[in-house]
Amino acid sequence: MPPDRAVSIAIGSIVVGIAVLALKAGAWWLTGSVALYSDALESTINVVAAFVAYGALKLSAKPADANHPYGHQKIEYIAAVFEGALIVVAAIAVFHAAYGAYLAPRAVTLDPYGIGLNILASGLNGIWCFILLRRGRALRSPALVADGKHLLSDVVSSIGVLVALLVAMATGLPWLDPLLACAVALNILWSGYSLMQTSFSGLMDEAAAPEEVERIRAMIAVHAEGAIEAHDLRTRHAGRLTFIEFHLVVPADMRVDAAHDICDRIEAALRAEVEGASITIHVEPENKAKHQGIVVL
């Protein structure tokens, strides 16, 4: 899928986020529950995060230039880290609201319209969360996947809050409401931590997954006929791109154009196997062979 498709999905996230925020704010206003207030507060962060994801995707779609010869894809990881930080801020705000409600508890109103609005908001979030995760992984977009994981955390929190809130109102114990809000905050905090940890891995040029590296090695071995070996294979992800670098050892008497043909053949095979592959091959004479790495079949 092209980058503009990812941008369209990000715009959809903004629209869905605003709609869900309005529904959850209405649910809090009708019930007066601090737990539902915390749920609505997280949705506020969702809207901000959707705008951040949109901006990051627009920038990451820009082609490489003189100042950024490897492209702009890493902005998506930065956006994901920022979103994780926003989630942590939301968790702190929820803890603060829960503490205030514990010191001055108030009765929660079992308003069917308020509960219904919250259920509708959770259903809408759940559907969009599924779309974001599926499309984000297909597009290999850290920003969309981060948005989807954030919404998944929101859906889980909303369901837990709704079920436990009904229990709190049935038992008539007002302190259960702020306790539920704290549980929501803990879930939000864990979501933010996990998101930032994953995003930092991308910023630190984490290698491709072992199974993907094995596929790359196999493609090189099959399509490098005429060469002697390949070694020093390195990979890294940057948004939708997978950078692949290695040294290719050829016979000492091989002509430059013949070595170039082998490189072209390998690159074509890798691009067919690995979507978004950016490949660098360093050709070396046979006296540079290390007799390890990838054996040419």
Protein Blocks (a to p, Z undefined) as FASTA:
>chain_A
ZZklmmmmmmmmmmmmmmmmmmmmmmmmmnopaklmmmmmmmmmmmmmmmmmmmmmmmmm
pccdfklmnojklmmmmmmmmmmmmmmmmmmmmmmmmmmmmmmgcdddddfklmmmmmmm
mmmmmmmmmmmmmmmmmnopaklmmmmmmmmmmmmmmmmmmmmmmmmmmnopaklmmmmm
mmmmmmmmmmmmmmmmmmmmmmnopacdfklmmmmmmmmmmmmghiabdchiacddehjb
ccddddddddfklcfklmmmmmmmmmmmmmmmmghiacddddddfklpgoiajddZZ
